[in-house]
Amino acid sequence: MIKINFEDTIQPIYVKSDFTEFRFVSNLKDRTSIELQVHITKHPDEFLPEVYNLAFGPLGLNGQIDDSIRLHHVNKNKVFSTIILFAIIFLQENKDKAIGIDGSNDTRAYLYHRMFESNFEELSEFLITIGVDWYVKLLRSNDVERDVEGNPLFKPRPEPFDTERKSSNLYRYYIFSLNH
């Protein structure tokens, strides 16, 4: 379980002036350390117009964040507290925006779900947390709604984060914004 504590974070080694990127170093259990990148970019889904996606991890060989690598941090609480703290700083500078985080696989989705669930009360002081699933609308013709290319049109269905939701039914995406 991850415990968020904004008084126990890692000092960044770089912060972009608009807070869309920052880097910090995390110590690993094998006594090495690794530089982690955090990028906040506009979410491409037109149905989530004010949502910015948060991606983090080390840079891979292609120069992009590798969010699939499995790391064993000495203090994962400190790592996630740092990431969430800087996401809040971004939101304070962009009050009309929200940040989304996607579990690239079921293990990560479960980790994020448990993080929001176990810290829900404390985070609710600062944040509103939303869970998102995607759906395809079934038309009366028994066909599905399609995009201009003929593909099924997936639309997000946001709902208040349900702390009682079973882990067998994880959200596809987690969004948080400032609790004004």
N, C-alpha and C positions, 0 to 999 in steps of 0.2 A: 504494500500500500504506500502511496506517495502522500506525504504530509507537506502542504504548502506553508512556507514561513517567509514572509517578505523581509524579515530582519536577519535572515541567514541566506544570502545570495552570493554569487560570484561576481567579482568586479570585471566588467567587460574590458577587452583590449582594443575594441573599435566600436563606435556607434556612429552610424550615418546621420547627418543633420536632420533628416525628416523621420528618423526612427524606424525606417523600413528595413534596416539591416543592422545587425550587430554580431559581434564575435566574442567568445570567451573560451577559456581553457578549463577542461574538466579532467580531474585525476581519475584514473581507472584502477581497478582492483589488482591488475597485474603490475602495478607500480610505474606505469607509463602515464602520459597525459595526451589529450587530443584536443585540437581546436574545433569548436563547434560553431557553425554558422547558423544564424536565424534570419530568415527572409520573410517579409510581409509584402505580398503582392495582391493586386486586384484579382478577385475570383472571376473566372471567365463566364460563369453562368449568368445569363441575362435576367434570370428570375431571382438572383441574389445581388441586386445592384450596388448595395453599400457594404458588401462583405469583402474582406481582405483575407486571403489564405495565409496561414502561418506554416512555414516549413522549417525544419531544423535538422541538423546532423552535420557530420564532417563532409568536406568536399570529396567527391569521388574522382576517379581518373578522368572523367569527362568535364571536370570543373563545376559540376552541378552538385547540389546537396544530395548525399546518399542517405535517404531516410529508411533504407532497408537493412543497414548494417546493425548488428546486435552488439551493443556496448555494455560493459559492466562497470558502471560508475561507482566510485568510492561512496559518493553521497548523491543518490538520484533525487532526493528531496531538494537539495540545494540547486541541482541542475534545473528541475522543473519550476522551482520557485523563481529562479533567475529568468527563465523564459516567460513565465506568466507576468512577472513584474514589468519586464520591458514591453510586453503586449499591452499592459495597462497604460504605460507611459505613451505608447503610440496612440491609444484610444483617447487619452487626455488631450493630446494634440489634434485629434481628429474625432471630435465628440459625436459626429453624425455617422460614424462608421462602426462596423462590427468586425470581429476577427473569427475566422473559422479554422478548425483543425480537423484533419482527416486521418483516420487510422488507415495506413496503407495496406494493412492486413488485419485479420481478426485479433491477433495478439495485441497489436498496437491500439486498435479500437477499444478492446477490453481495458487496456491500461488507461486510456484517456477517460473512458466511462467511469472507471473506479476512482480516478483522480478527481473528477468533477463530483462524483457521488460522495466520496469520503471527506471532501473539503467544501461541500455545498453550503453549509451554514456560514463558514468563515468567508468564502468567496462572495456570498450573497450580499455582504456588506458593500462590496465594490462592483460586483458584476451581475448581470442578468444572463443566465445560461439557457441556451435553446438546443434541443436535439432536432436533427433533421433526417428525415427519410425521403427517398425519391419515389414517385409513383408515375404510372402511365395511365392516362384517363381512358376508360373503356367507353366507346361511343355507343349510341343506341343501335347502330348498324352491326354491332358485335365486332367492329374493327377497333383499333386503338388510334388515339390522336397521334399524328405524325408531323415531323418537321418538314421543311421545304425539300429535303433530299429523300423523303419517304421513310426515314428511320423513326421508330417509336420516340415520341417526345416525352422525355423524363422531366418532371417538374418537382421542385423541392416542396416538402410539406414540413414546415417548422412547427414545433410545439414546445411549451415550457418543459425544461429538463425534468424527467420523471425519475426521482431517486429510487423508486420501487420497481423500475423496469428491470426485467430479468436479463442476465448476461447472455442468454440464448437469443435475445432480441435486441441487439445493440443498435444504436443509431448509426447511420452512415456518415454523419458529419456533426460536429459540435461547434456551435457559434456562441460567442459571448460578446457583450457590449457593456458599457458603463451603466451602473445603476444610478441614474441621475438623481 
